[in-house]
Amino acid sequence: SWWIAWSPFVGAFIAKISRGRTIREFIHGSLTAPVLFSFLWITVFGGSGIKMERAAASKGLCCPNWNLTDYTLIQLTQWEIKGTGAASFVTTEHATPAPQKSLVKL
């Protein structure tokens, strides 16, 4: 249902930022770049999560059920990304959908 609810906003946003670009630039910007970013994101966080699970299992510990925000902040802490780095990451995570929430006039 999320996709159905947000598709008009996302479509209008992509149309607004794609005005004046070639089809090749549009395809790279709206399809290729997000796929590569998602692949990188899943690789880094998935690999880190598997490493954490294996380390916990080897010590006889069980990982609790954290929600996504807690898990992300714990990973950032383990990577020693603190203070400004973690704050900017969380801000970016919550601010990214903001342009899509605004009214886009075509």
Secondary structure as GFF3:
##gff-version 3
##sequence-region A 1 106
A	DSSP	alpha_helix	2	18	.	.	.	ID=ss1
A	DSSP	alpha_helix	23	27	.	.	.	ID=ss2
A	DSSP	pi_helix	28	32	.	.	.	ID=ss3
A	DSSP	alpha_helix	33	58	.	.	.	ID=ss4
A	DSSP	alpha_helix	68	78	.	.	.	ID=ss5
A	DSSP	alpha_helix	84	95	.	.	.	ID=ss6
A	DSSP	alpha_helix	98	101	.	.	.	ID=ss7
###
